[in-house]
């Protein structure tokens, strides 16, 4: 009887732990969906800080290098930041 109740208790605790893990996994997946946009904005800010400290010549060289690199999400975003900064400086 005692062994049976111990097994039941372990089984209940195991189910509770699985439910907790499942809930955490779902919350983390939801965060990943939300964080894609946040990550993109974060990357944009970092790229902008890097580009702010570049000369026009460095922007031109970096833009060429990025355009020759693989077409990843980060590279496309970096190229946009480089192009925008280049155009803004040309207007001045």
GIFENTA-V822828 format. One record per helix or strand of 3 or more residues. SS is the DSSP state (~ for helix, > for strand). FROM is the first residue (numbers start at 0). TO is the last residue. If there is no record, write none. Layout:
# GIFENTA-V822828
[[SS;FROM;TO] [SS;FROM;TO]]
This chain:
# GIFENTA-V822828
[[~;1;51] [~;55;67] [~;72;90]]
